[in-house]
Amino acid sequence: MVRASRTLPICVFALAILFSISADADLVKKSNSGLCHPPESRWYERTKNYTGYDSIEACLDADGRLPSGMSLRSIRASRNPALEYQPYDRDAFRHWLDADSDCQDTRAELLIAQSTTEVRFAKDGDRCRVITGRWISPFTGNVIQNSDAVEIDHMVSLKWAWERGAWQWTDNKRERFANDPINIMAVEASLNSSTITIKTIPIQ
């Protein structure tokens, strides 16, 4: 009986440690600024003052938000790659951004950069929307002067990247890929769907 009485507290203590480790592994930290840091967050270990939640969903339901570059989709995919794969979703690649807040999005900046003559804008003094220029198709050599006849194409297509791992990327990484000037070009609208895909993905 004495031996049993000593064993019971030890077992209880061991179970308590196991439950504590499991709880810590799943703990989501909501910082004082309202950010929900799961263990995947690079700020997780640095967040010392927080309110703890047992899931990301619980933290978000408490008016929390995820850090920049993280999403529920990317977190779930990284935790359960085989179970969380989703069919191609073009909207997952946020593109044509105005990263420098000068009113010219990725499309406008590319049209300006690739035009062989000075471009014209929609309104005098408004340099946001390009309407004319001179673009030479890299595939046919045709000259295009009306921006409405131009589409911005990805040399490495978004769908091809998605099916080869981009579905597991963070939202921020997909955003950078979709707007990378190295991977986009101005082409005739009629050719956009038939562009040859380059089968390399340089994003680290």
C-alpha positions in Angstrom: 0.0 0.0 0.0 2.9 2.4 0.8 4.4 1.7 -2.7 1.1 2.4 -4.4 0.6 5.6 -2.5 4.0 6.8 -3.7 3.4 5.7 -7.3 0.1 7.6 -7.7 1.4 11.1 -7.1 4.3 10.4 -9.5 1.8 9.3 -12.3 -0.3 12.3 -11.7 2.7 14.5 -11.9 3.9 12.9 -15.1 0.4 13.3 -16.7 0.3 16.9 -15.6 3.6 17.5 -17.4 2.4 15.8 -20.6 -0.8 17.8 -20.6 1.2 21.0 -20.0 3.6 20.3 -22.9 0.6 19.6 -25.2 -1.2 22.7 -24.1 2.0 24.8 -24.6 2.5 23.3 -28.1 -1.0 24.4 -29.2 -1.1 27.7 -27.2 -1.9 30.8 -29.3 -0.7 34.0 -27.8 -2.8 37.2 -28.3 -0.5 40.2 -27.8 -1.5 43.5 -26.3 -1.7 44.9 -29.8 -4.3 42.2 -30.8 -2.1 40.0 -32.9 -2.7 36.2 -32.6 0.6 34.4 -32.6 0.5 30.7 -33.2 3.7 28.7 -32.7 4.5 29.2 -36.4 4.8 33.0 -35.9 8.3 34.4 -35.9 7.2 36.6 -33.0 5.9 33.7 -30.9 8.8 33.3 -28.5 9.3 37.0 -28.2 5.7 37.6 -27.1 5.8 37.6 -23.3 2.7 39.6 -22.4 -0.3 37.9 -23.9 -3.7 36.3 -23.4 -3.6 32.6 -24.2 -6.1 30.7 -26.4 -6.3 27.0 -27.2 -6.8 27.6 -31.0 -6.3 30.2 -33.7 -10.0 30.4 -34.3 -10.7 31.2 -30.6 -8.2 34.0 -30.7 -9.6 35.4 -34.0 -13.1 35.2 -32.5 -11.9 37.3 -29.6 -11.3 40.2 -32.1 -7.7 39.1 -32.8 -5.9 39.2 -36.1 -3.0 37.2 -37.6 0.4 38.8 -38.2 1.2 40.1 -41.7 2.0 37.3 -44.1 0.1 34.6 -42.2 -3.4 33.2 -42.9 -5.5 30.3 -41.7 -5.1 28.7 -45.1 -1.3 28.7 -45.0 -1.1 27.6 -41.3 -3.5 24.7 -41.9 -1.6 23.7 -45.0 1.7 23.7 -43.2 0.3 21.6 -40.4 -1.6 19.1 -42.5 -0.2 19.2 -46.1 -1.9 16.1 -47.4 -5.3 17.0 -45.9 -5.4 20.7 -46.5 -4.7 20.9 -50.2 -7.2 23.0 -52.1 -8.0 23.3 -55.8 -6.3 26.2 -57.6 -7.6 29.6 -56.4 -6.4 32.5 -58.4 -7.7 34.9 -55.8 -5.1 33.5 -53.3 -2.5 35.4 -55.4 -3.2 39.1 -54.6 -1.8 41.0 -57.5 -1.6 44.4 -59.3 -0.7 46.1 -56.0 0.3 49.7 -55.4 3.2 48.8 -53.1 4.7 52.2 -53.0 1.4 54.1 -52.7 2.0 56.3 -55.7 -1.3 55.3 -57.3 0.4 53.2 -60.0 -0.3 49.5 -59.4 1.9 46.7 -60.7 0.2 46.7 -64.1 0.7 50.5 -64.6 4.3 50.3 -63.6 5.0 47.5 -66.0 3.3 49.2 -68.9 5.4 52.3 -68.2 8.6 50.3 -67.9 8.1 48.2 -71.1 6.7 50.9 -73.4 9.2 51.9 -76.1 7.8 55.4 -76.1 6.5 57.8 -73.4 3.1 56.6 -72.2 -0.1 58.7 -72.0 -2.3 58.7 -68.9 -6.1 58.9 -68.6 -6.1 62.5 -67.3 -3.7 65.4 -67.2 -2.0 65.4 -63.9 -3.4 62.0 -63.0 -0.6 59.5 -63.6 -2.5 56.5 -62.2 -3.9 54.8 -65.3 -2.0 54.2 -68.5 -4.1 54.4 -71.7 -1.6 54.5 -74.6 2.1 53.6 -75.3 4.1 51.3 -77.6 4.5 47.7 -76.6 6.1 45.0 -78.7 4.8 41.5 -78.2 7.7 39.2 -77.1 5.9 36.3 -78.9 4.7 37.8 -82.2 6.6 41.0 -82.6 3.3 42.9 -83.1 3.2 46.5 -81.9 0.4 47.4 -79.5 -0.5 51.0 -78.7 -3.8 50.8 -76.8 -3.4 49.6 -73.2 -6.8 48.0 -73.3 -5.3 45.5 -75.8 -2.6 44.6 -73.4 -2.7 42.0 -70.7 0.0 41.3 -68.1 1.0 37.7 -68.2 3.0 35.5 -65.8 5.8 33.6 -67.4 5.5 31.1 -64.6 1.7 30.8 -64.4 0.0 31.1 -61.1 -1.8 27.8 -61.6 1.4 26.0 -62.4 3.0 27.4 -59.3 0.0 26.5 -57.1 0.0 22.9 -58.2 3.7 22.6 -57.4 3.7 24.0 -53.9 2.5 27.6 -53.9 -0.7 26.5 -52.2 1.4 26.0 -49.1 3.0 29.5 -49.3 2.0 32.3 -47.0 -0.3 35.0 -48.5 2.7 37.4 -48.4 4.9 35.0 -50.4 2.2 34.4 -53.1 1.6 38.2 -53.3 5.3 38.8 -54.0 5.4 36.1 -56.6 2.3 37.4 -58.4 3.7 40.9 -58.5 7.4 40.1 -59.2 8.5 42.2 -62.3 10.9 39.4 -63.3 7.9 37.1 -63.8 5.5 39.3 -65.7 5.3 40.8 -69.2 3.0 42.8 -71.4 1.4 40.7 -74.1 -1.6 40.8 -76.5 -4.8 39.9 -74.6 -5.4 37.1 -77.1 -2.2 35.4 -76.2 -2.4 35.5 -72.5 -3.9 32.1 -72.1 -1.4 30.4 -74.4 1.9 31.6 -72.9 4.7 29.0 -72.6 5.4 28.3 -68.9 8.9 28.4 -67.6 9.2 25.6 -65.2 11.2 27.1 -62.4 10.1 28.9 -59.2 12.8 31.2 -57.9 11.0 32.4 -54.8 12.7 31.3 -51.6 
